[in-house]
Amino acid sequence: MDAALTLHPSDGRAAVALKAFGRIIADWGLSQAQAAALADMSESTWKRARKPGYAGDLTHDQLLRLSAVIGIYKALALYFDEPLARRWVGLPNSGPLFDGARPVETMIADGLPQFLRVRAYLDALRGGM
């Protein structure tokens, strides 16, 4: 693995991202399997990663996923009222990116490009575009 494309939790950014991601997953009420899939980790790795003192590395892709989830969470909190902001990722959505699927399912299935599309979609809604 290229050292420039991985972050060790001792870097600080990875630890902060993992902590924020864990709180968001809990707030959204997602399962451990969904959390692991969103983070592109096995469930056993996610269980270890969410504990303080995790000593594993995060790839650049994983860090981008966590960052996108944080951005999505922020956009939802700014755009929707509290109950909907918390439930939005798990609700069927007829918007153009989702075709009736739940946003969380599309991000798991389609990976990082969908994370970025969802974030841009929410930013556009928030900006009135």
TORNU-604584 format. One record per residue (C-alpha): x, y, z; residue in three letters. Coordinates in steps of 0.05 Angstrom, whole numbers, always signed. Layout:
<rec x="X" y="Y" z="Z" code="ALA"/>
...
***
This chain:
<rec x="+0" y="+0" z="+0" code="MET"/>
<rec x="+26" y="+69" z="-17" code="ASP"/>
<rec x="+39" y="+108" z="+47" code="ALA"/>
<rec x="+14" y="+172" z="+15" code="ALA"/>
<rec x="-55" y="+140" z="+4" code="LEU"/>
<rec x="-66" y="+114" z="+75" code="THR"/>
<rec x="-77" y="+149" z="+141" code="LEU"/>
<rec x="-60" y="+119" z="+208" code="HIS"/>
<rec x="-107" y="+137" z="+265" code="PRO"/>
<rec x="-48" y="+168" z="+302" code="SER"/>
<rec x="-49" y="+221" z="+247" code="ASP"/>
<rec x="-110" y="+250" z="+283" code="GLY"/>
<rec x="-153" y="+260" z="+222" code="ARG"/>
<rec x="-170" y="+187" z="+217" code="ALA"/>
<rec x="-188" y="+182" z="+291" code="ALA"/>
<rec x="-232" y="+244" z="+287" code="VAL"/>
<rec x="-266" y="+219" z="+223" code="ALA"/>
<rec x="-279" y="+150" z="+253" code="LEU"/>
<rec x="-309" y="+181" z="+317" code="LYS"/>
<rec x="-354" y="+228" z="+277" code="ALA"/>
<rec x="-374" y="+172" z="+230" code="PHE"/>
<rec x="-393" y="+127" z="+288" code="GLY"/>
<rec x="-436" y="+181" z="+319" code="ARG"/>
<rec x="-471" y="+194" z="+253" code="ILE"/>
<rec x="-485" y="+120" z="+242" code="ILE"/>
<rec x="-515" y="+116" z="+311" code="ALA"/>
<rec x="-556" y="+179" z="+300" code="ASP"/>
<rec x="-583" y="+152" z="+234" code="TRP"/>
<rec x="-599" y="+85" z="+267" code="GLY"/>
<rec x="-560" y="+44" z="+216" code="LEU"/>
<rec x="-537" y="-27" z="+230" code="SER"/>
<rec x="-465" y="-47" z="+241" code="GLN"/>
<rec x="-467" y="-83" z="+173" code="ALA"/>
<rec x="-490" y="-18" z="+139" code="GLN"/>
<rec x="-436" y="+22" z="+176" code="ALA"/>
<rec x="-382" y="-27" z="+155" code="ALA"/>
<rec x="-406" y="-27" z="+83" code="ALA"/>
<rec x="-408" y="+49" z="+81" code="LEU"/>
<rec x="-338" y="+53" z="+108" code="ALA"/>
<rec x="-315" y="-2" z="+60" code="ASP"/>
<rec x="-292" y="-47" z="+118" code="MET"/>
<rec x="-310" y="-116" z="+142" code="SER"/>
<rec x="-357" y="-117" z="+201" code="GLU"/>
<rec x="-302" y="-142" z="+246" code="SER"/>
<rec x="-256" y="-86" z="+224" code="THR"/>
<rec x="-312" y="-35" z="+236" code="TRP"/>
<rec x="-323" y="-62" z="+306" code="LYS"/>
<rec x="-249" y="-52" z="+321" code="ARG"/>
<rec x="-245" y="+16" z="+286" code="ALA"/>
<rec x="-301" y="+47" z="+326" code="ARG"/>
<rec x="-265" y="+34" z="+392" code="LYS"/>
<rec x="-215" y="+84" z="+420" code="PRO"/>
<rec x="-143" y="+65" z="+406" code="GLY"/>
<rec x="-157" y="+32" z="+339" code="TYR"/>
<rec x="-89" y="+20" z="+308" code="ALA"/>
<rec x="-108" y="+4" z="+236" code="GLY"/>
<rec x="-98" y="+47" z="+175" code="ASP"/>
<rec x="-152" y="+81" z="+133" code="LEU"/>
<rec x="-144" y="+83" z="+57" code="THR"/>
<rec x="-154" y="+147" z="+19" code="HIS"/>
<rec x="-220" y="+119" z="-6" code="ASP"/>
<rec x="-244" y="+103" z="+64" code="GLN"/>
<rec x="-226" y="+172" z="+89" code="LEU"/>
<rec x="-264" y="+204" z="+31" code="LEU"/>
<rec x="-325" y="+160" z="+47" code="ARG"/>
<rec x="-324" y="+182" z="+120" code="LEU"/>
<rec x="-315" y="+255" z="+99" code="SER"/>
<rec x="-373" y="+250" z="+50" code="ALA"/>
<rec x="-418" y="+220" z="+104" code="VAL"/>
<rec x="-401" y="+278" z="+150" code="ILE"/>
<rec x="-418" y="+327" z="+95" code="GLY"/>
<rec x="-483" y="+291" z="+80" code="ILE"/>
<rec x="-501" y="+292" z="+154" code="TYR"/>
<rec x="-488" y="+367" z="+158" code="LYS"/>
<rec x="-528" y="+381" z="+94" code="ALA"/>
<rec x="-587" y="+341" z="+120" code="LEU"/>
<rec x="-585" y="+378" z="+187" code="ALA"/>
<rec x="-585" y="+445" z="+150" code="LEU"/>
<rec x="-639" y="+427" z="+99" code="TYR"/>
<rec x="-689" y="+385" z="+138" code="PHE"/>
<rec x="-722" y="+387" z="+206" code="ASP"/>
<rec x="-694" y="+340" z="+258" code="GLU"/>
<rec x="-738" y="+278" z="+250" code="PRO"/>
<rec x="-730" y="+277" z="+174" code="LEU"/>
<rec x="-656" y="+294" z="+176" code="ALA"/>
<rec x="-643" y="+233" z="+219" code="ARG"/>
<rec x="-686" y="+185" z="+178" code="ARG"/>
<rec x="-673" y="+211" z="+107" code="TRP"/>
<rec x="-617" y="+162" z="+89" code="VAL"/>
<rec x="-660" y="+103" z="+107" code="GLY"/>
<rec x="-724" y="+124" z="+73" code="LEU"/>
<rec x="-745" y="+104" z="+2" code="PRO"/>
<rec x="-730" y="+164" z="-43" code="ASN"/>
<rec x="-761" y="+180" z="-111" code="SER"/>
<rec x="-707" y="+232" z="-126" code="GLY"/>
<rec x="-666" y="+226" z="-190" code="PRO"/>
<rec x="-607" y="+192" z="-156" code="LEU"/>
<rec x="-647" y="+138" z="-120" code="PHE"/>
<rec x="-704" y="+111" z="-164" code="ASP"/>
<rec x="-744" y="+92" z="-103" code="GLY"/>
<rec x="-686" y="+62" z="-65" code="ALA"/>
<rec x="-660" y="+84" z="+3" code="ARG"/>
<rec x="-600" y="+131" z="-3" code="PRO"/>
<rec x="-559" y="+88" z="+43" code="VAL"/>
<rec x="-571" y="+27" z="-2" code="GLU"/>
<rec x="-549" y="+66" z="-63" code="THR"/>
<rec x="-485" y="+89" z="-29" code="MET"/>
<rec x="-468" y="+19" z="-7" code="ILE"/>
<rec x="-483" y="-10" z="-76" code="ALA"/>
<rec x="-450" y="+45" z="-118" code="ASP"/>
<rec x="-392" y="+65" z="-74" code="GLY"/>
<rec x="-355" y="+130" z="-68" code="LEU"/>
<rec x="-382" y="+162" z="-132" code="PRO"/>
<rec x="-452" y="+156" z="-104" code="GLN"/>
<rec x="-430" y="+186" z="-37" code="PHE"/>
<rec x="-405" y="+246" z="-75" code="LEU"/>
<rec x="-468" y="+251" z="-118" code="ARG"/>
<rec x="-512" y="+248" z="-56" code="VAL"/>
<rec x="-471" y="+302" z="-23" code="ARG"/>
<rec x="-474" y="+346" z="-85" code="ALA"/>
<rec x="-549" y="+333" z="-91" code="TYR"/>
<rec x="-562" y="+355" z="-19" code="LEU"/>
<rec x="-516" y="+415" z="-27" code="ASP"/>
<rec x="-556" y="+435" z="-89" code="ALA"/>
<rec x="-622" y="+428" z="-51" code="LEU"/>
<rec x="-594" y="+469" z="+6" code="ARG"/>
<rec x="-569" y="+522" z="-41" code="GLY"/>
<rec x="-635" y="+525" z="-79" code="GLY"/>
<rec x="-605" y="+502" z="-145" code="MET"/>
***
